[in-house]
């Protein structure tokens, strides 16, 4: 029976008893059966708590402006699975994904060998590697899905590793604090290879791993600097500097993400012109990152789904004051108080709705309100049967000069992006 892409994605939810299963042995074995090699002439792997997708977008845009052929693997997607695998900015088509999935399934079930269970994410990672390997890429960019050390993309040795930020998220898999989480993310570093550490003060565990390996650490705010200018900003290191336009991506952290992307590309043995850097910084786009989809009243979407992301979002709200109504939903395993607390001073009322497609990780609007009973005590809460209803109600309630902010997860933002 011929499977559609939707059929394959449903099937992949049944091929491992766990939704998330950390470890490289299974995915590495299937990769070896497939004969997967290096997915591009150069490989950049990007890990971090926040900023991964934006950093990938900056690397991709700058490299493409230089005329290089670029593949990018990111997750999760917003509206279509195809968004996860791009070649020169174009999402992979259904047919190429189906062909990759057919090869992967045949390899994992190869006669005469033990059948290998794979998770949904592992299927996607292997598909990206197959698509990239046949695409004659100059640069393959791989975004880590969870952690780093045991994430499926870590079967590939990067020429440059990037760690954007380290903060609290997914503690049930990565550990209870920044040091343990940093140690997991530092698993993408390789001996003798450059690693870009974008944070001003990364965890000691990351630095120790770099020094122990002899990885060449390129530290943000130390080995390269970011200077504010009246009409943009400047990236500089000893012997080189470049004045740059402000990124289209609006969050306060985006200069840092762009700066890390520049450092990563400069660490490769490639030609990289100033015009390409300027163009890429200006044109890089990552949907759902402070994305405005309507004006007056504004409707702004942000995928912030952990406390660090929420603090960044709060900084942007503080710098752009406007009466704000929030549409919020989050997954049950998230720090929901930590997501909402930073935004409390900037939000006048809250519209809550359930994430209906999240399975056991979803919360009803009533359960969400219960989790927020203390942090939002005395604040107007409006409960809705669906996220679509919550978004529609907030937009209807917003007046000219006001703003609707939709945030809390990729699921929440995706609902706002769906055609009505």
ROTOR-802926 format. One record per residue (C-alpha): x, y, z. Coordinates in pm, whole numbers. Each point is the difference from the previous one (the first is absolute). Layout:
BEGIN
X	Y	Z $
...
//
This chain:
BEGIN
0	0	0 $
132	344	-95 $
26	232	299 $
-54	375	-16 $
222	232	203 $
-275	23	263 $
-14	-381	12 $
376	-19	54 $
-9	255	281 $
-281	-189	174 $
193	-325	-44 $
313	150	157 $
-194	62	321 $
-35	-380	34 $
357	-115	-74 $
137	58	348 $
-180	-50	332 $
120	340	123 $
-53	340	-158 $
347	110	112 $
278	-257	41 $
344	151	54 $
301	-184	-140 $
202	-36	-320 $
45	-376	-39 $
-325	-69	-186 $
11	297	-235 $
371	-52	-67 $
-58	-364	-93 $
-274	93	-249 $
224	275	-142 $
274	-257	-53 $
-242	-237	-173 $
-96	288	-229 $
363	92	-66 $
-57	359	110 $
313	212	-14 $
70	369	46 $
-313	196	-102 $
188	297	-143 $
344	132	-79 $
-19	184	333 $
-228	-78	297 $
-112	239	273 $
-194	-142	296 $
-201	240	217 $
-111	-79	357 $
-145	217	275 $
-304	64	216 $
-120	295	-208 $
109	166	-322 $
85	-317	-194 $
-252	51	-279 $
85	369	-39 $
375	-73	-6 $
-56	-264	-268 $
-202	257	-199 $
285	253	19 $
264	-257	-104 $
-223	-115	-284 $
-76	354	-126 $
362	120	13 $
135	-312	-171 $
-264	16	-272 $
77	369	-57 $
360	-109	-55 $
-126	-231	-276 $
48	-325	191 $
-234	-297	-23 $
-147	-50	346 $
-216	-259	174 $
-166	62	336 $
-162	-252	235 $
-211	155	276 $
-279	-102	235 $
-277	14	91 $
-207	121	-292 $
-289	244	18 $
-247	-95	-274 $
160	-263	-225 $
252	-273	77 $
184	97	-320 $
122	318	175 $
252	-212	192 $
220	-70	-303 $
98	281	-236 $
232	17	-299 $
95	354	-100 $
-296	136	192 $
-256	-233	-159 $
-187	-254	211 $
46	-363	-99 $
-284	-138	-208 $
-220	-290	105 $
147	-238	-259 $
361	45	111 $
-98	-46	366 $
-204	-313	-77 $
292	-149	-195 $
233	69	295 $
-245	-154	248 $
-37	-311	-218 $
378	-47	-1 $
25	54	375 $
-278	-247	78 $
151	-262	-229 $
338	43	169 $
-132	-23	354 $
-198	-316	-90 $
270	-150	-223 $
-33	-383	-22 $
269	-186	189 $
50	287	245 $
-179	87	324 $
-287	246	-57 $
90	341	139 $
-269	220	157 $
28	367	-93 $
-177	305	139 $
-180	261	-210 $
293	240	41 $
257	-266	-93 $
-189	-76	-321 $
6	372	-82 $
369	37	77 $
96	-291	-223 $
-227	133	-275 $
174	337	16 $
342	-166	-24 $
-108	-204	-302 $
-150	302	-175 $
307	213	74 $
248	-266	-112 $
-158	-14	-346 $
-24	380	-33 $
371	90	-42 $
-6	253	283 $
274	245	82 $
-136	30	356 $
-236	-224	196 $
-147	159	313 $
-135	-240	263 $
-211	127	289 $
5	-215	311 $
-346	-109	107 $
62	-67	370 $
322	43	197 $
291	-93	-222 $
208	-292	123 $
-271	-260	-63 $
-196	182	-270 $
-27	-178	-334 $
184	274	-195 $
308	-73	213 $
83	-306	-211 $
150	255	-242 $
330	170	83 $
-35	376	-54 $
275	221	-133 $
-133	275	230 $
-226	-40	302 $
-215	286	132 $
-158	20	346 $
-237	294	16 $
-127	13	359 $
-31	-239	294 $
-296	29	233 $
-264	-210	173 $
-216	-209	-232 $
-58	-375	-45 $
153	-63	343 $
-152	-350	9 $
240	-96	-282 $
293	239	40 $
42	53	373 $
-118	241	269 $
230	300	-50 $
200	200	-255 $
320	-192	67 $
-151	-341	-73 $
-195	134	-299 $
315	169	-130 $
190	-329	23 $
-263	-164	-221 $
9	280	-258 $
381	-6	-2 $
-21	-355	-132 $
-8	145	-354 $
356	139	36 $
279	-180	-182 $
371	-22	73 $
206	257	-185 $
-305	159	-164 $
-134	355	54 $
-297	51	228 $
-190	326	29 $
-134	72	349 $
-248	283	-41 $
-77	71	365 $
202	254	190 $
22	-237	297 $
-48	-363	-111 $
-10	-274	262 $
335	-124	127 $
-92	-347	-125 $
4	128	-360 $
338	168	41 $
149	-305	173 $
-115	-223	-284 $
151	231	-262 $
332	19	181 $
11	-375	69 $
-57	-75	-370 $
231	268	-130 $
-293	152	-186 $
77	355	-114 $
-250	210	197 $
-119	323	-163 $
-181	186	275 $
-264	264	-55 $
65	334	172 $
366	-99	33 $
155	-139	-320 $
-254	195	-203 $
-192	308	112 $
-336	158	-75 $
-15	381	4 $
-320	203	-28 $
-7	277	-259 $
-258	273	-56 $
-140	-173	-308 $
114	-361	43 $
283	-189	166 $
359	-108	-47 $
151	-350	11 $
371	4	74 $
294	-217	89 $
374	77	-5 $
90	92	-357 $
-354	12	-139 $
-321	192	54 $
-318	63	-194 $
-290	244	46 $
-335	-174	-39 $
-369	84	-36 $
-244	-101	270 $
-143	-348	-62 $
-354	-37	-126 $
-40	-238	295 $
-97	237	278 $
75	-158	339 $
281	150	210 $
195	-327	-26 $
9	0	-381 $
317	206	-30 $
169	-263	215 $
-136	-280	-218 $
115	180	-315 $
342	61	157 $
37	-371	82 $
-96	-88	-359 $
268	233	-135 $
260	-151	235 $
-96	-353	-107 $
31	77	-370 $
328	185	47 $
136	-309	177 $
-45	-203	-320 $
256	2	-279 $
-231	182	-240 $
-10	337	-173 $
-244	232	176 $
-49	354	-128 $
-129	301	191 $
-295	44	-237 $
-114	-358	66 $
17	53	376 $
-201	322	-20 $
-259	-152	-231 $
-41	-313	210 $
-35	191	327 $
-260	228	-155 $
-204	-269	-177 $
11	-300	236 $
-349	-111	94 $
-128	-252	255 $
-379	-17	30 $
-150	30	345 $
279	212	147 $
-171	327	88 $
-186	-30	-328 $
-265	266	-64 $
-289	-132	-208 $
-243	293	34 $
8	370	80 $
-214	229	217 $
-83	-188	199 $
332	-181	-36 $
11	-378	18 $
347	-120	101 $
107	-366	19 $
290	-143	196 $
101	-361	64 $
147	77	346 $
-61	-320	197 $
237	18	296 $
88	265	261 $
307	127	-185 $
-205	54	-316 $
-272	170	205 $
253	240	153 $
118	96	-348 $
-359	55	-105 $
-63	215	308 $
303	214	-87 $
-146	63	-344 $
-340	91	147 $
167	242	241 $
180	168	-288 $
-318	18	-212 $
-275	105	245 $
-357	-51	-118 $
-315	-134	170 $
28	-376	-46 $
-240	-294	12 $
168	-340	17 $
-108	-329	-152 $
187	-269	189 $
30	-374	8 $
285	-230	90 $
78	-367	37 $
-52	-167	337 $
369	-75	57 $
106	364	-34 $
71	251	278 $
-329	180	-53 $
43	247	287 $
348	81	-132 $
-145	64	-344 $
-268	240	123 $
163	184	290 $
240	215	-210 $
-287	122	-221 $
-247	84	276 $
92	372	18 $
-64	45	-374 $
-327	-193	-52 $
-344	134	88 $
-202	-319	-50 $
62	-363	-87 $
-182	-234	-238 $
70	-369	63 $
-71	-293	-229 $
101	-366	-19 $
261	-151	-231 $
-223	-268	-149 $
266	-186	-203 $
255	-50	281 $
-131	-330	138 $
81	-54	369 $
218	313	5 $
-303	220	-73 $
-194	194	262 $
-361	113	-5 $
-66	370	49 $
-134	-82	348 $
314	-195	94 $
214	282	-134 $
-194	253	206 $
48	-219	305 $
376	-7	-52 $
-6	381	-27 $
-233	66	293 $
272	147	220 $
219	182	-252 $
-299	164	-171 $
-217	52	308 $
-228	301	-54 $
82	28	-372 $
-283	-43	-258 $
5	-354	-143 $
-217	-112	-292 $
-29	-375	-60 $
-79	-142	-344 $
-84	-339	-144 $
279	23	-259 $
302	210	-82 $
-175	116	-315 $
-283	133	217 $
248	168	236 $
178	175	-287 $
-326	110	-161 $
-133	136	332 $
319	192	76 $
5	154	-346 $
-364	98	31 $
64	159	340 $
307	197	-107 $
-52	362	-96 $
204	227	-225 $
334	76	159 $
4	-329	187 $
186	-326	-56 $
-84	-370	13 $
296	-216	100 $
-21	-373	-78 $
269	-206	172 $
90	-302	213 $
88	-274	-250 $
47	-85	-366 $
-351	-150	11 $
-147	333	117 $
171	199	-273 $
-90	-259	-265 $
-369	42	84 $
29	376	-61 $
167	-62	-337 $
-260	-245	-132 $
-221	140	-275 $
-341	87	143 $
//
